[in-house]
C-alpha cells in the first residue's frame, strides 16, 4: 500500500471513481446495508462523491474504479488516479470489459451520434469504450453487471487484511450444481451462457428459470465455440448467436471473437489495440 | 451584505448520481444566465438498441441507471407490449406494481437519508451523520434494505434484476415467499412514519414557484405503470402524444438533452408532481399525516420534496403490504408477447419522475428505432429556474452558505445524471 497521509483514525483510505457507467456498481457499496457502518469503521471513505461532499485529497490506499474509458478527458484522468492510488480495483463489467456501451466499438460513431444528438459537433467522445486495464495497471478486477455486493465486501476485506481475495473464477455451471438448479439448457432447451461465464452471482438466472446472459464475463479458458455449436443445435441462427455473446461483456476477448465468428459486424477493429494506449 | 457580483466554483457536485457542472452569472445583483452543464460521457443506448431483438431492451435499458433499473425495465416492457398489442392484467400486473414499490422505497430512502438529509443537517454524508446519530442511520439503512429485499425477491437482485421479461416474469413467487416480506415491511412502516416526522422538522429555505407539474394519473390508483399523462394546468394526453407535447433540445453545454414544452415553457416531473396530481388517490391516513406535518395537496417548495419522498415511501410500503396480502400466484408467470410490426409508447413513474420510452419494431421483432426521455432531462429547465430564483433572493448569504444552498437546490430533484447522461461544477461568474 502507498504511503498515505493518515487521517486521525489512522484507517486506510478508500476512493471511489466513476467513468462511463450506470452508477450501479458503486451503489452496491451503499447496498451493503448490514456491513456498511462496519466497513465505514475500518476504512476512511476519503473520496466518494456519489455519497459524500467531503472530498479528501489523495493519495489513497485503495481506489475502486467503476466505468469504461470513452472520452479523451477520461483517458488522461485514469492515469492520474493510478498515480494517486496504492491499489486499483476495477468494479463491474464496464471497467473490466468496456460494458454495454462497447457495442459502439466497430460501429460508425458518427452515425451513432446523429441518432442520439441533433448537434454531434457539441459531443466529444472516443470511437471506442475500453476497459480500465487497457490504459493502466489494475491490481484486481471484480466482475459483474452489476458486481455482487458480498464479493465487494470480500475484496475490500482481503485487501485490508493483505490476503488474496476468495473470488472463484470457475463457471456459473459450478454454482448451478451447488445450488441444485436443473440445467435450463438440458432440461428446457434454453440457451445459456453459464458454461463459459464466470460465477459470482450464485447462478441467479437459472434459479429464475432463464439462461445466463453473461453478466460476469468469460470464465478462465472458456470453450465458447463448443457452446456456440450447442446453440446452433438448439436452433439459434448466426446473428442470434453473435448477439448473445455481444452484450454486457461483449468486448472481452473471448466473447468478442466468438461473436465475430458468427457475424462479422465488428471485425474491422476487433483485434487491434482499440485506443493504442496501454 | 448583499453581493452584486459573485464567483464560486464547485468542481464535483456530490451526492447526485453522475457528474455535472453549473454556470450562474450574476451582474449587478441580477442573475443573467444559468446553465446546468452535463458532461457525463454519452453511451448511445438509443443507437445500439437498433438491430437488437425486441426482447432485449428490458435488460439492456436497465443499464442506463443502477439507481432506478426497475423504472427502465417497466417503461421498456410496457412500450414494447403496446407495440405488440398485448395488455397484462391480474396478478402479473400487481407483481409489477410491487416491484416498483420496492424500487421507490430503496431509491427514495437512499436519497432522503444519504444524499439529501446531510444538506439539512450540515454533514458531508449519511455515513458522517451516523457518527452522531447512529440509531437514525441504522433505521434508514433498515428501511432502504426493506425496499431492496422486495426487488431482490421479485427480481433476483436489487440492481439490474434478472427476473423481468416481456409479458411478466420468468418465475412468479409463491404466496409464502412473498409473505416472508411482510414482517420487514410492517416494521418499515413504523420507521417510515418517524422518517416523515424527522424530515418535516428540518429547516426549509424559502423558495416557491408556480410549477407546471406533469405526471401519470390513473383513475383509481397512485400511479406507477399506467395512466394518462396529465398536468395541474389541464394537460391530459396518452403516452403516444408525449413527443408532440414535449421536445428535446440539444444545447452546447450538455450531453443530456433538455426537454421543454413544444409550445414554450418548462415543467417539473417527480414526487412533487405526482403528489399534486394524485393527492386525492392517497389513503386517508397518509393524507392526514401529510396535513399534520404541514404538507398540503400541492407543495410548491422544492426543498420540501424530502418530506413528500418520505410520504411516498410510506405509500409504497402500504401498497406493497396490500399487494402481498391479496396475492394469488398467476397460472403462468408471463403472457406471450409475439412480435409484430408496430410502434409502442409508455411512460412510467421512476422515483425521480416520468420516464418515457418509444420503440418501433419490424415483423420479426428487430428494433428499428428507440427513443428514451428520462426524468432528469425533463427537470433540467426547472432546476435552472429554481437556481436562478434562489440565487437572486439569497445574494445576502455568505458565499460558502450560498454555494451549499445552490447544491441543495439541485439535489431537491434527486437528479440522476447517469440517466440524463455527468460532472457538476457550480460556477458563478463575476462579470
Interface residues (C-beta under 8 A of the other chain):
Chain A: X18 X19 X20 X21 X22 X23 X24 X25 X26 X27 X28 X30 X31 X33 X34 X36 X37 X40 X45 X48 X49 X50 X51 X52 X53 X54 X55 X70 X71 X74 X99 X100 X101 X103 X104 X107 X111 X112 X113 X115 X116 X117 X118 X119 X122 X123 X125 X129 X145 X146 X148 X201 X204 X205 X207 X208 X209 X210 X213 X215 X240 X243 X247 X248
Chain B: X12 X13 X14 X15 X16 X17 X18 X19 X40 X41 X42 X43 X44 X45 X46 X47 X48 X50 X52 X53 X56 X59 X60 X63 X64 X65 X66 X67 X69 X110 X114 X115 X118 X124 X125 X126 X127 X128 X130 X134 X137 X138 X141 X142 X144 X145 X148 X156 X157 X158 X159 X160 X162 X163 X165 X170 X171 X249 X250 X251 X252 X255 X257 X333 X407 X418 X422
